[in-house]
Amino acid sequence: MNMEYACLLFIGYEVFERMAFYGIQSNLVIYLTNKLHEGTVTASNNVSNWVGAVWMMPLAGAYIADAHLGRYKTFVIASCIYILV
């Protein structure tokens, strides 16, 4: 695999991941209130907790990649978990 292909793969992955994140974030409060019958405050709190977890997970991934697995194995494992969930 040459370097240009790997770079395009990472960029494409991030573009689709960001599209999924912002698509879910914009509709999650409505989904939680209408379909799961949560209160507005509880739904907003859950979305805030979810967004905070999403933004903090790169720190955990960086630690795992640097200390244990390496960046490519960490990327592949995290991508598989992301796709399965």
Steps between C-alpha positions, in 0.01 A plus 500: 500500500655827399491808718253696285242223520538475877461876537185500287362212705551692827352820358197318359446319828508826696264675258239227534551477876445876542190488280359221718587683823336829404201324347438307820570797726252727325212253535578321824304725740192474279536122485547466875198718579259367236586130472649419841273745687776664699455847636669784317748562781593132527534467123721810478713372787540161330601664172751722683648194671519319166673793329745530790582130478550525123745788540691333787543157339793614281701545820435140598579386146823697499611339825415152375674563168815649654537264794369167376385429145646750257303742288396272214376213716316747721338660195387166358364374833321828576353507149365148540344588836353818349346310210356230725343744744 
